[in-house]
């Protein structure tokens, strides 16, 4: 343990780059519920999942027991391009807030995808390559995941087909262009290229798409094109596993300086960043070795944890995917169009859902104008323009730090800064122009959505 | 000197962050020519420059003798937000090229301004604050400098007025928006707000502006508004001084691993990045302690070094600034509108101009389509989407590495990767769509521009 002053940025050396991912499921008493076959309602095993996912990724998806899973050397080499990622002591923000709290953030935005998504993209592309596939398909909303997967595929020489939610495709031409730099094909979704796309277009001719719909298209193409599989950037157990590198690095860096966080905060859409950040800390908590407060932050306009149902639901709109037990708003739920802050998926990772259900984690929902206020305050003193998604965590970190200011407590607050907002300037512009509003779904809207949850044995 | 394997990224510790800037003028036998008063043709001293520039910055501008100038602690603290910047060993690029050359690049893009410009922005803002000024004015073209200055001013609580070349203002609304996040006011130039702006608008009603014109406006506002001074992001001696932190860090990192570069390459617009990168190395060369090949890379569409005149010229279109002795294309020269690669200033830093004139440095001009080819090749293996400006250096680094492949020489190549291209996707899109063309000014165009160089005693 070092006794020197904690630097602004703690960089681990390449030698300290983790050699294993941390599988928090190994520590969970109640394991996350298995994926179910939507037709039979039966749990899906290795063979059932092979048409959709890469073999090794299915093994990781189903492995609830192995706590430490080795990271292949080739993936570690790729990680070295942009990792270990810095753990930043937010001295400037602390000073600005006048808080006795100590604030740390793990910054995942120092790579061209602009977010943590690259951590899982390279792993998934690597296993696809190992299986000698030609390529992979996926969906992307705001574009971080699609960009990350394009980068990983370009590096490994794999084909990459991205179905991009149509409204993002049109509003974010630059994201699309970055994916093209990396050689990916990008198709606005819903598209007339797939059966499910044609069906959705026929039913809703003017639709601007949704993540759930883009997933359906990507899955259809993967399962009908020889040599292709489908990959997903969040929600799944495997993705949280890969993202655990965020938490393992963070814990290694904090341990070096003898720092123990009191509160760990992350934004939550599908849960990949939060799940990755908390993994090794939650492991300690589950084993009774240490205690932490974990806070998931979600948008008030898409409040899966705080207002959703803990139930089996479809992962996609087209209902072609396995059923997952999540906190869900219903697979047809689409957040209001004026919601600019990302995190718009209707469900939440089964791992996090179970942990939340078991009372091991808290969740709060925040409104987007408050999120952008925090984003701007942060940018001006910490010098990083944060992604709207990440700014949800900033909002709550600032709120907790201000609470410490009132009480005089010197708490240590850690949050995940998942990425940068360089491709989100339209949202920042709305915020500055005062045209950004907050939208919260009504109870009636949610009830209507819940009414369409699938019938599953044992689920009322 | 470490004997371990050279990592992908060499990060110095915060302790190793340089404590002094390196003033290469102290090593130059022939000093850069002084700034001249455009009215009298006489060299301008401290008192002459005070209406325009901050006091301490003028001292730095005129100091040709002090080799090491201390960096104030407050500036070092700000630097710690994003520095030391990584020196990257381009293992992946080397492998892709199949070259025996060893390639290193100093990456300055890991901050929200997206470039090295922040190194001088914080220094200039700091001295303005020290002088108890209310604010500063400046111009920006592509927007990196304006963003950097906005960030520095937000941090210090200074007002920041940016005159942005009109075509960039319109084509890059997101850059403008980032500046607004940092609280700057951004005005498209030429504007009706200034005398010089009104004059230019009257003469050329449809003009989309130029850097030289935006400089004139910013200077006018600074000199007519109490409590304001003008700051500039390139060309000046003081800016190269601040940017020397790039070179000092790079040299420290290379020395640690016992690596000596054979070739040092940088893109050159006004010269701030190249001048900063080479400073301590050039110092060694000037003192006869070591030899290096230095290569300045400029766009073929704005070829100040390779086709310009070494002469006194105006720094701005409105002719309100001091005259500087530069390699210049004439202060009225405007590169073709289809030039997308940045680096569009008509002149070149007096320090670099003198070094080039004295045969201490080489220069090459490259065409933009070749630059974007190199950019894309680099992005796909090194994972960083480079700025078009930086990609000029990548082009020549790749060319030199391929030459090594032919000859079998294991040269060590170092280049400056000044920034990221996230706000340049329109240019990338043109490149992909095949609509990007190369434009080279004709000799007649240049001769016409040279004919308007100012009459200065001793200059034909």
Interface residues (C-beta under 8 A of the other chain):
Chain A: X7 X8 X9 X11 X13 X14 X80 X81 X82 X92 X110 X111 X112 X114 X151 X154 X155 X173 X174 X177 X178 X180 X181 X182 X183 X376 X379 X380 X381 X382 X383 X384 X385 X420 X422 X423 X425 X426 X428 X429 X432
Chain B: X7 X8 X9 X11 X13 X14 X80 X81 X82 X92 X110 X111 X112 X114 X151 X154 X155 X173 X174 X177 X178 X180 X181 X182 X183 X376 X379 X380 X381 X382 X383 X384 X385 X420 X422 X423 X425 X426 X428 X429 X432
